[in-house]
Amino acid sequence: MLSLDWIKEQVRAGQYYVSKHADEERHNDSLTFLEIEDALLSGILLEYYEDTGRGESCLVAGYTKQGKPVHVVCGRRGEWPVMITVYIPKPPKFINPLERG
C-alpha cells in the first residue's frame, strides 16, 4: 500500500517521477517543483484509491510555504513515487482544499 511516509521520504531524497500530465498541469497552475515538494512534505493523505487497473494511487493535500493549497495524485513507478497529476483545488470540485464540492 502507498503510504504518505514513504512518499515524503522519497521526496526528501529527490527520488520521484513526474508524469507528462502532471508537468502540464503544474505549468497550467504556475506551480514550481519546490512548491509541489513543499505541499507533499506538509501534506495529509486525503483519499486513497485501490488499484483501478493502473495501480494504486492517493490524493495528497498540502500547502506551499507561502500557504498556497496544492493537490497531488501520487502512484508508484517501480521503487519511486510518481506524480500523476498536480493542481490547485478550486470550486466547484472542492469547497475548500480538504472538502469535495
N, C-alpha and C positions, 0 to 999 in steps of 0.2 A: 504494500500500500504506500502511496505517496505520502510523505509527511512534510509538514511545514519546517520542522527542524532540519531535515535533510536538504530541502530546497535552500534554506538560509545558509547552511554550511557550505553548499556548493557555490552559492552566490558570493559569499565571503572569499572563497578561494578563486573566484573568477572562472569557474568551470560550469558553463551553461551554454546552451544554444539559443539562438533567436530565429524563429521561423521567418520566412519571407513575409507572410501575412502580418506577423507581429511587428516587423520592422516598418511595413507600410502604415499600419495603424498608429505606431509610435510617431511617425512623421506627421500623420493627419492631426494628431492631438499635440504636436510640438513638444513631445517628451524626449528627454535625453536618456541615455543608458544609465547615467548616475541617478537620475530621478526614479527610474524603474527599479534599480537596485535598492535605493532608499525605501521605496514602497514595499518591496519584498521583505527587506530586513525588519521593517517596522510592522509588517502585516499580520493579519489574522486569517485563518482558513475560513472563508465564508461559505463555500459549497464544495462538496466532493462528488465527483462523477465516476460511477463504475465504468468498467471497460465497455465502451459502446461500439467496438469494432476497430478503434484506433488506439486502444489502450486507455488506462485510467488517466484522469486529469482532475484538477482542482482550481477553484477560483480563490485567489488571494486578494484581499482588500487592504491597502496600506496608504501611507501618506509620504510625500516627499518631505525633505527638511523644511521646505517653505510652506508646508501644510496643504499642498495640492493632493486631492484624493486620486488614487490610481488603482485600477483593477488589472490583474494579470492572471490569465488562464495558463497553468503550467501542466506539462505532461512529462514523460520520461523518454529520452532517446539514448539507449544504451545505459551507460553509467552516469549520465549527466541529465539535469532537468532541461526541458525545452520550453521557452515561452511561446505559446501557441497564438495568443492574441493579447493585446495591451490596449487599454482605453481609459478615458476619464469617465466615470459613471455619471449619467445625466438622466433627467426625466425625458420621456415617460417610463423608460425601463427601470429606473431607480428613483425612489423617493428621496433617498439620501445615500451616501456611499455604502451603507450597510443594509439597506432595505430595498427589495424589489418593488416596483410600482404596481 
